[in-house]
Amino acid sequence: MLADLGTYPFVRLDEARAGALARGIELIDFGMGEPREVTPEFIRRALAAAIEPVSTYPKAVGMPELRAAIARWIERRFGVVLDPDREVVPTLGSKEAIFHLAQVAGGDAVAVTTPGYPVAARGARFAGMDVLELALDPARGHLPDLGALDPARLDRLAVLWLNYPNNPTGATIGLDDLERAAALARRHDFVLACDEAYSELWFEGPPPASALQLADRTNVVVLNTLSKRSSMPGYRSGFMAGDPELIAALRRYRPNVGVAPQDFVQRASIAAWDDDAHVEEVRERYRAKRDALLPALQAAGFTSVGGPASFFLWLRTPGGEDEEACAMRLLESGIVCAPGSFFGAGGAGHVRFALVPTPEACARAAARLG
Ligand SMILES: Cc1ncc(COP(=O)(O)O)c(C=O)c1O
């Protein structure tokens, strides 16, 4: 299986970066979507204060106080009241949870959207399942056409993955489309898994919707994380919430794997979920970076075809240039971006900029583009 999967695309980007660095080029790195913001001080303090002389194993179901803090945030943000003991389970960031979900869902295939974050498909293949790719349609706001799924396959589907705000396109989804996907999941008895890692980063319009707002959450699970919202990617802290039956299955499965965040990380996470002021600051910082870089990219011939959310810019290359050639050309000026083809078939002719360098570095990149 491992040999079949090929190199994780970003490992290839790392090799190209290393080559450019060796040639003395100073790099501004918009390649990987890894936040490099300062974690707010009150969160770091909460972590330090929680370190005990004796360190025991964290429980797979997480601390009740953390589940309660997550439920409080969901109620504040989405107006939905969940039972923290039956409808929420903490995760070690969301990547492992995305990877593992295929292990607890019955069926023989997992549907993912393309271009997209590759982890759900990789998890499905490690679980021995087929991967069905659904193209995001740029003409429909980067939503997939669920009608394109063969009804015979739908009955044997384990999971349909949706990711909004979307990596790499920045698109958002409305509750109507989530409702249609959830109705399909109930009809064919598969899991609708909504990866909402970027739900707190939006720059126009109303705050992104969550599948937790659906009136009927049967067969629906939502994943979120502190990595982007609270600039805590290294802490590894997120959650899954939704259908109590699914959460019960995850509570049985997860002790086998050993993927609970450390207790001191859970304490820091409680502080993070309980505070919204720092999230507004994080959002404004990404907005400033977007405002600094996007006009310069447009002036350099790129066309923005992405949506209003996430910290990604999704752009068509100038004059239809091949995306890998374009990324290599920018690398020579010290600007690292990810070729769209890294995210699957629909990414040809596109590049993705992750707005993770500092605002000053974004301004320098804009000047270099000029
Ligand atoms: C769409 C999407 N989902 C999930 C993740 C994983 O985030 P984490 O494991 O830090 O929670 C990422 C990270 O880049 C992502 O882009």
The ligand as a Gaussian input file, in Angstrom:
#p B3LYP/6-31G(d) Opt

LIG

0 1
 C       -8.635000      20.715000       4.762000
 C       -7.784000      20.355000       5.923000
 N       -8.267000      19.532000       6.843000
 C       -7.535000      19.167000       7.903000
 C       -6.254000      19.604000       8.063000
 C       -5.461000      19.087000       9.242000
 O       -5.286000      19.980000      10.230000
 P       -4.852000      19.538000      11.676000
 O       -4.456000      18.104000      11.637000
 O       -3.727000      20.423000      12.034000
 O       -6.045000      19.739000      12.528000
 C       -5.695000      20.463000       7.129000
 C       -4.311000      20.923000       7.296000
 O       -3.677000      21.463000       6.471000
 C       -6.485000      20.843000       6.029000
 O       -6.015000      21.662000       5.087000

